[in-house]
Amino acid sequence: MPPPVVAAAPAACNFIICSCVACTMWPPLHGACRSSMPPEFFHGIRLFNTGHYWHAHEQWEQCWLRATGDDARFYQALIQAAAALVKWQQGNQRGLGLNWAKSRAHLATLPATYHGVDLAALRSAMDQLLAGSTHTPPPLLLASSR
């Protein structure tokens, strides 16, 4: 039986949602990506990683409205991180800091990796952006399932 055909993301897209080479393909191939997470979750990651923070926020809000408990906190943290980066794009350092503080408070209640997302890497990179030690916004990375 031949292997399944996997369609690459459209040429206009440059989606990187994790650190594994397989996930530059759509649909995602490795275990962390083949979860029961809703499509809006992955679409939000793609939007976030291409600098479309407001639109990522909108995708995750759909997930957040259906979530409870830690999942709701997880989505709220992602939404607020995206809002912080909207403020960063606008040159609003105060807005970046205020929104990131809210996001970070939610992230502090979650493990380093949650639903496959490397939250520890996000915290570190956002802290560096806020401190001015980098001028590059962080990508959201999915932890390897290896």
RAZI-V658867 format. One record per residue. N is the residue number from 1. RES is the residue in one small letter. SS is DSSP state (hx for helix, st for strand, lp for the rest). PHI is phi in whole degrees, -180 to 180 (* if undefined). OMEGA is omega in whole degrees, 0 to 359 (NA if undefined). Layout:
N,RES,SS,PHI,OMEGA  N,RES,SS,PHI,OMEGA
This chain:
1,m,lp,*,181  2,p,lp,-69,178  3,p,lp,-65,179  4,p,lp,-63,177  5,v,lp,-81,179  6,v,lp,-117,181  7,a,lp,-82,175  8,a,st,-73,175  9,a,lp,-60,179  10,p,lp,-53,185  11,a,lp,-56,181  12,a,lp,-71,181  13,c,lp,-92,174  14,n,lp,-133,187  15,f,lp,-78,172  16,i,lp,-126,183  17,i,lp,-114,176  18,c,st,-160,185  19,s,lp,-88,179  20,c,lp,-96,182  21,v,hx,-61,183  22,a,hx,-58,187  23,c,hx,-83,167  24,t,hx,-82,177  25,m,st,-101,175  26,w,lp,-124,3  27,p,lp,-76,179  28,p,lp,-58,188  29,l,lp,-106,187  30,h,lp,-89,190  31,g,lp,-56,182  32,a,lp,-62,182  33,c,lp,-85,182  34,r,lp,-91,182  35,s,lp,-94,178  36,s,lp,-90,180  37,m,lp,-67,181  38,p,lp,-69,180  39,p,hx,-57,180  40,e,hx,-62,178  41,f,hx,-60,181  42,f,hx,-69,178  43,h,hx,-64,177  44,g,hx,-61,178  45,i,hx,-63,179  46,r,hx,-61,179  47,l,hx,-64,179  48,f,hx,-57,185  49,n,hx,-73,175  50,t,lp,-109,174  51,g,lp,84,179  52,h,lp,-97,189  53,y,hx,-66,180  54,w,hx,-63,181  55,h,hx,-70,174  56,a,hx,-62,177  57,h,hx,-55,181  58,e,hx,-64,179  59,q,hx,-64,182  60,w,hx,-69,178  61,e,hx,-63,176  62,q,hx,-61,178  63,c,hx,-69,183  64,w,hx,-60,181  65,l,hx,-63,180  66,r,hx,-99,188  67,a,lp,-94,175  68,t,lp,-137,174  69,g,hx,56,182  70,d,hx,-61,178  71,d,hx,-62,178  72,a,hx,-64,178  73,r,hx,-64,178  74,f,hx,-60,180  75,y,hx,-65,179  76,q,hx,-63,178  77,a,hx,-63,179  78,l,hx,-65,179  79,i,hx,-60,182  80,q,hx,-72,174  81,a,hx,-65,177  82,a,hx,-63,178  83,a,hx,-63,177  84,a,hx,-60,181  85,l,hx,-76,170  86,v,hx,-62,179  87,k,hx,-63,177  88,w,hx,-61,178  89,q,hx,-62,180  90,q,lp,-82,182  91,g,lp,78,183  92,n,lp,-99,183  93,q,hx,-64,179  94,r,hx,-64,178  95,g,hx,-63,175  96,l,hx,-58,183  97,g,hx,-64,181  98,l,hx,-65,180  99,n,hx,-69,179  100,w,hx,-66,178  101,a,hx,-61,178  102,k,hx,-66,179  103,s,hx,-62,183  104,r,hx,-62,178  105,a,hx,-62,177  106,h,hx,-70,180  107,l,hx,-62,181  108,a,lp,-63,180  109,t,lp,-90,185  110,l,lp,-113,177  111,p,lp,-68,182  112,a,lp,-60,175  113,t,st,-127,181  114,y,st,-138,185  115,h,lp,50,177  116,g,lp,83,182  117,v,st,-87,179  118,d,st,-78,183  119,l,hx,-72,178  120,a,hx,-63,178  121,a,hx,-66,178  122,l,hx,-63,179  123,r,hx,-58,182  124,s,hx,-62,183  125,a,hx,-67,179  126,m,hx,-69,176  127,d,hx,-61,179  128,q,hx,-66,178  129,l,hx,-63,180  130,l,hx,-64,180  131,a,hx,-74,180  132,g,lp,84,180  133,s,lp,-81,171  134,t,lp,-145,177  135,h,lp,-120,180  136,t,lp,-113,179  137,p,lp,-68,183  138,p,lp,-79,167  139,p,lp,-85,169  140,l,lp,-90,181  141,l,lp,-111,172  142,l,st,-90,180  143,a,lp,-66,178  144,s,lp,-66,179  145,s,lp,-91,181  146,r,lp,-68,NA
